Amino acid sequence: MKSQVHNQGELKELNVKIEKDVVESFERMSKASGLSVEDMVVIAMKRYRSSHSDWDVKSSKSE
């Protein structure tokens, strides 16, 4: 996982409010793993997205 490259290409900022303990956990994990918090969030979100791909419904423009 550490050898994978994340956050490449065009980036877009996303500001969210999440529970304090979640943020603190990410910060501890970042320090222990050497991965940035940003990369760990991307990894977590990509895993979530792949598990719930049925929710990622792209609108079809067939008129």
GIVEN-V147478 format. One record per residue. RES is the residue in three letters. PHI is phi as a letter, one per 20 degrees, with the letter a starting at -180 (999 if undefined). OMEGA is omega in degrees with one decimal (NA if undefined). Layout:
# GIVEN-V147478
RES/PHI/OMEGA + RES/PHI/OMEGA
This chain:
# GIVEN-V147478
MET/999/-178.0 + LYS/f/-178.9 + SER/e/178.8 + GLN/f/179.6 + VAL/d/-179.2 + HIS/c/178.7 + ASN/l/175.8 + GLN/d/-179.7 + GLY/n/-178.1 + GLU/f/179.7 + LEU/d/177.1 + LYS/c/-177.4 + GLU/f/177.1 + LEU/c/178.3 + ASN/d/-179.4 + VAL/c/173.4 + LYS/d/177.7 + ILE/c/-175.9 + GLU/g/-177.0 + LYS/g/-177.8 + ASP/f/176.9 + VAL/f/178.6 + VAL/f/-178.9 + GLU/f/176.4 + SER/f/177.0 + PHE/f/179.5 + GLU/f/177.3 + ARG/f/-179.8 + MET/f/178.2 + SER/f/179.9 + LYS/f/-177.8 + ALA/f/-174.0 + SER/e/-174.5 + GLY/n/175.9 + LEU/e/176.5 + SER/f/176.0 + VAL/g/-179.8 + GLU/g/179.6 + ASP/f/179.7 + MET/f/177.5 + VAL/f/178.1 + VAL/f/179.0 + ILE/g/-179.0 + ALA/f/-178.4 + MET/f/177.1 + LYS/f/177.9 + ARG/f/178.1 + TYR/f/-179.4 + ARG/f/-179.1 + SER/f/177.9 + SER/f/-176.7 + HIS/c/-176.9 + SER/f/178.3 + ASP/f/177.2 + TRP/e/-177.2 + ASP/e/-177.2 + VAL/e/178.2 + LYS/e/-179.2 + SER/f/178.2 + SER/e/-178.4 + LYS/d/178.4 + SER/d/-179.6 + GLU/d/NA
